[in-house]
Amino acid sequence: MILPAARAALATVTLVAVQLSHPLESVADVGYVPSSDIEQIPRLKSCQPNTNCVSSGYLEPPNRYMSPLKTLSDKETAYSRAVRDLSTLNNKVEGIAKDSYLHIEVPGTAPGSIDDVELLFADEGVVNVRCEARVTLPPPPFCIK
């Protein structure tokens, strides 16, 4: 059992670590495995253990898995609309049109941090997703005020 004073001290130390970290200098392991002669279908990289990451990759364990998204339009239309819409929101958007891959940097959940969101558009309206926080917060119960 953690005493209230110890809990408060832990929360203070964690808050200071989050606020003093340099999120712009931290880099998540983003990217994808592009299509090639060997692999015909591109795929997102797997989440690394001990990171704040979720992915729609079918090999992810249950605590890091999320279902892929579904669109009502074809792959090319959905990709071009996503590029158009996400570019207007002041996010840093990088795309590789050949494989219908997008990497977006968005404001993170920790104060002043950045999260990475990756979208890989596949056939039949499926959009594979991978999200990773650059600043790893401790697991709950935890509060930052």
C-alpha positions as CSV (number, residue, x, y, z in Angstrom):
1,M,0.0,0.0,0.0
2,I,1.4,3.4,-1.0
3,L,1.1,6.1,1.6
4,P,-0.5,9.4,0.5
5,A,2.7,11.3,1.0
6,A,4.6,8.8,-1.2
7,R,1.9,8.9,-3.8
8,A,2.1,12.7,-3.9
9,A,5.8,12.6,-4.2
10,L,5.7,10.1,-7.0
11,A,3.1,12.2,-8.9
12,T,5.3,15.3,-8.4
13,V,8.4,13.6,-9.7
14,T,6.5,12.2,-12.7
15,L,4.9,15.6,-13.5
16,V,8.3,17.3,-13.4
17,A,9.8,14.6,-15.6
18,V,7.0,15.0,-18.2
19,Q,7.3,18.8,-18.2
20,L,11.1,18.9,-18.4
21,S,11.3,16.3,-21.1
22,H,12.0,17.5,-24.6
23,P,9.1,16.0,-26.7
24,L,10.3,17.6,-29.9
25,E,13.6,15.8,-29.5
26,S,12.1,12.5,-28.7
27,V,11.2,10.3,-31.6
28,A,8.9,7.4,-31.9
29,D,9.7,4.3,-33.9
30,V,7.3,5.2,-36.8
31,G,7.2,3.9,-40.3
32,Y,5.9,0.9,-42.2
33,V,7.3,-2.0,-44.1
34,P,6.8,-0.8,-47.7
35,S,5.6,-3.0,-50.5
36,S,8.5,-4.8,-52.4
37,D,9.1,-7.8,-54.6
38,I,9.0,-10.1,-51.5
39,E,6.1,-8.4,-49.7
40,Q,3.3,-7.3,-52.0
41,I,1.2,-5.6,-49.3
42,P,2.7,-2.8,-47.1
43,R,2.1,-3.1,-43.4
44,L,2.6,-1.0,-40.3
45,K,5.4,-1.7,-37.9
46,S,4.5,-3.6,-34.7
47,C,4.4,-1.8,-31.3
48,Q,7.4,-2.2,-29.2
49,P,7.0,-3.5,-25.6
50,N,6.8,-1.0,-22.8
51,T,5.6,1.9,-25.0
52,N,2.3,3.7,-25.1
53,C,1.3,2.3,-28.5
54,V,-1.8,0.8,-30.0
55,S,-2.1,-0.7,-33.4
56,S,-4.5,-2.6,-35.7
57,G,-1.8,-5.1,-36.6
58,Y,-3.2,-8.6,-36.2
59,L,-0.1,-9.8,-34.3
60,E,-0.5,-7.2,-31.5
61,P,-1.3,-8.5,-28.0
62,P,-4.8,-7.7,-26.7
63,N,-3.6,-4.8,-24.6
64,R,-2.1,-3.0,-27.7
65,Y,-4.7,-4.0,-30.3
66,M,-7.4,-1.9,-31.8
67,S,-9.7,-2.7,-34.7
68,P,-8.9,-1.2,-38.1
69,L,-11.0,1.7,-39.3
70,K,-13.5,1.3,-42.2
71,T,-14.3,3.9,-44.8
72,L,-17.2,4.0,-47.3
73,S,-15.0,5.1,-50.2
74,D,-12.3,3.5,-52.2
75,K,-8.6,3.6,-51.1
76,E,-7.5,6.4,-53.3
77,T,-10.4,8.7,-52.5
78,A,-10.1,8.0,-48.8
79,Y,-6.4,8.7,-48.8
80,S,-6.7,12.0,-50.7
81,R,-9.5,13.2,-48.4
82,A,-7.5,12.3,-45.3
83,V,-4.5,14.3,-46.7
84,R,-6.7,17.2,-47.5
85,D,-8.5,17.3,-44.1
86,L,-5.6,16.5,-41.9
87,S,-3.3,19.1,-43.5
88,T,-5.8,21.9,-42.6
89,L,-5.6,21.1,-38.9
90,N,-2.1,22.5,-38.3
91,N,-0.7,18.9,-37.9
92,K,2.6,17.8,-39.5
93,V,1.4,15.4,-42.2
94,E,3.9,13.2,-44.2
95,G,2.5,10.9,-46.8
96,I,3.7,8.2,-49.3
97,A,1.1,8.1,-52.0
98,K,2.5,4.9,-53.6
99,D,1.5,2.8,-50.6
100,S,-1.3,5.1,-49.3
101,Y,0.6,5.7,-46.0
102,L,0.2,8.8,-43.8
103,H,2.2,9.8,-40.7
104,I,0.7,12.6,-38.6
105,E,2.2,14.4,-35.6
106,V,-0.6,15.5,-33.2
107,P,-0.6,17.1,-29.7
108,G,-0.1,14.4,-27.1
109,T,-1.9,13.7,-23.9
110,A,1.0,14.8,-21.7
111,P,1.5,18.6,-21.5
112,G,3.7,19.8,-24.4
113,S,4.2,16.4,-25.9
114,I,3.6,15.0,-29.4
115,D,2.0,11.7,-30.4
116,D,2.4,9.9,-33.7
117,V,-0.5,8.6,-35.7
118,E,0.0,6.4,-38.7
119,L,-2.7,5.4,-41.2
120,L,-2.2,2.8,-43.9
121,F,-5.1,2.6,-46.4
122,A,-5.8,-0.8,-47.7
123,D,-8.3,-2.3,-50.2
124,E,-12.1,-2.6,-49.5
125,G,-12.1,0.6,-47.3
126,V,-9.9,-0.8,-44.5
127,V,-7.6,1.7,-42.8
128,N,-4.9,0.2,-40.5
129,V,-4.0,2.5,-37.6
130,R,-1.0,2.8,-35.3
131,C,-0.7,5.4,-32.5
132,E,2.3,5.9,-30.3
133,A,3.0,8.5,-27.6
134,R,6.5,9.9,-27.6
135,V,6.3,10.6,-23.8
136,T,5.4,7.5,-21.8
137,L,3.3,8.1,-18.8
138,P,3.1,5.7,-15.9
139,P,0.1,3.4,-15.8
140,P,-3.1,4.4,-13.9
141,P,-3.9,5.2,-11.2
142,F,-2.2,8.5,-11.9
143,C,-3.3,12.1,-12.2
144,I,-1.6,15.3,-13.4
145,K,-3.1,18.6,-12.4
